[in-house]
Amino acid sequence: MAIDSLKNIRFHYLVKPFFFLNRKKVRVFLGELFSKEGKHPAAIDYIFCADKYLLDINRKFLRHDYYTDIITFDLSENHSRVIAEIYISVDRVKENARSMNYPFRTELLRVIFHGALHLCGHSDKTKSQRAAMRALEDKYLNSFLTKRDKFHVKQ
């Protein structure tokens, strides 16, 4: 992915103070993920928010009345050029990391990649789809992590 197209993947923070390190590295990796999956990120916005904010979106747009860690809106008109908004609840990611005994950074990356995989056409509605999605998350997560903080995730 060309450096110029890094501008096509943006991170926005509605929760303060929150940011994560190596944003450029994550953007470059996301570009590679999309390329491997046969997609081009035309305009992808990751919005990091609180539980309440994402619950309101879940209720309003999906008519679901429960907390979730991520909601992905694919706004693309062309299947190869991806335009999307991905909302991530930092609260849910923290809670999930705690309950699964993973570092927060690892779980955050997993959720970021999960949203990208949805935009690449992968679903997680059925048990077998969830297993396939988890395997892809693990593949990309292990590929991203440096040797220093690499761990073996279940595949």
C-alpha positions in Angstrom: 0.0 0.0 0.0 1.4 3.4 -1.0 2.2 5.8 1.8 -0.3 8.3 0.2 -3.1 5.9 0.6 -2.4 5.7 4.4 -4.7 8.8 4.6 -7.6 6.5 3.5 -7.6 4.8 6.9 -8.2 7.2 9.8 -8.6 6.8 13.5 -10.9 9.1 15.6 -11.2 9.2 19.3 -14.5 10.0 21.1 -13.1 8.8 24.4 -10.4 10.8 26.2 -7.7 10.1 27.1 -7.3 7.2 24.6 -5.0 6.5 21.7 -2.9 3.6 20.8 0.7 3.4 19.7 2.0 2.5 16.3 -1.0 3.9 14.4 1.0 4.2 11.2 2.1 0.6 11.5 -1.5 -0.5 12.0 -2.6 1.6 9.0 0.1 0.0 6.8 -0.8 -3.5 8.0 -4.5 -2.8 7.4 -3.7 -1.8 3.9 -1.8 -5.1 3.4 -4.7 -7.0 4.9 -7.2 -5.4 2.5 -4.8 -6.0 -0.4 -4.4 -9.7 0.5 -8.2 -9.9 0.7 -8.6 -8.3 -2.7 -10.0 -4.9 -1.5 -8.9 -1.3 -1.6 -9.5 1.0 1.4 -10.9 4.1 -0.2 -12.1 5.7 3.0 -12.2 3.8 6.3 -12.9 5.6 9.6 -12.3 3.8 12.9 -14.1 5.6 15.7 -13.1 4.6 19.2 -15.9 5.4 21.6 -17.5 4.4 25.0 -20.0 1.7 25.7 -23.0 4.1 25.9 -22.2 5.7 22.6 -22.0 2.3 20.8 -25.1 1.1 22.6 -27.0 4.1 21.2 -25.8 3.3 17.7 -26.7 -0.4 18.2 -30.3 0.5 19.3 -30.8 3.2 16.6 -29.4 1.5 13.5 -29.5 -2.2 14.3 -32.4 -2.3 16.8 -30.3 -4.4 19.2 -30.5 -3.5 22.9 -27.1 -4.8 24.1 -23.5 -3.8 24.4 -21.1 -4.9 21.7 -17.4 -4.3 21.1 -17.7 -3.3 17.4 -20.2 -2.2 14.8 -19.1 -2.0 11.1 -21.0 0.0 8.6 -20.0 -0.8 5.0 -20.9 2.3 3.0 -19.2 1.0 -0.2 -21.0 1.3 -3.6 -18.1 -0.5 -5.4 -17.2 -4.0 -4.0 -13.5 -3.5 -4.5 -13.2 0.1 -3.1 -14.1 0.0 0.6 -15.8 3.0 2.3 -16.8 2.3 5.9 -17.2 3.5 9.4 -16.1 1.1 12.2 -17.2 1.9 15.7 -15.2 0.3 18.6 -16.2 0.4 22.2 -13.0 0.8 24.2 -14.9 -0.2 27.3 -16.0 -3.5 25.8 -12.5 -4.2 24.4 -11.0 -3.6 27.9 -13.6 -5.9 29.5 -13.1 -8.6 26.9 -9.3 -8.5 27.3 -9.7 -8.8 31.1 -12.2 -11.7 30.9 -10.0 -13.6 28.3 -6.8 -12.7 30.1 -5.3 -11.0 27.0 -3.4 -7.8 27.0 -5.6 -4.8 26.0 -3.4 -4.0 23.0 -3.8 -7.5 21.6 -7.6 -7.5 22.0 -7.8 -4.0 20.5 -5.8 -5.2 17.4 -8.1 -8.3 17.1 -11.2 -6.1 17.1 -9.6 -3.7 14.5 -8.8 -6.6 12.2 -12.2 -8.1 12.8 -13.9 -5.0 11.4 -11.6 -5.0 8.4 -12.4 -8.7 7.8 -16.1 -7.9 7.8 -15.5 -5.3 5.1 -13.6 -7.9 3.1 -16.8 -10.1 3.0 -16.2 -12.4 6.0 -19.2 -13.1 8.2 -19.6 -14.5 11.7 -23.3 -15.3 11.9 -22.9 -19.1 12.2 -20.7 -21.3 14.4 -18.6 -22.3 11.4 -18.3 -18.7 10.2 -17.2 -17.6 13.7 -14.5 -20.2 13.7 -13.3 -19.2 10.3 -13.3 -15.5 11.3 -11.4 -16.3 14.5 -8.8 -18.2 12.5 -8.4 -15.2 10.2 -8.1 -12.8 13.1 -5.4 -15.1 14.7 -3.6 -15.3 11.4 -3.4 -11.5 10.9 -2.8 -10.8 14.6 0.1 -13.2 14.7 1.5 -11.7 11.5 1.2 -8.2 12.9 2.7 -8.7 16.3 6.5 -8.4 16.6 8.6 -11.3 17.8 9.0 -9.5 21.1 5.3 -9.5 22.0 4.1 -12.3 19.8 2.1 -15.0 21.4 0.5 -18.1 20.1 -3.2 -17.8 19.8 -5.6 -20.7 19.3 -6.2 -21.4 15.7 
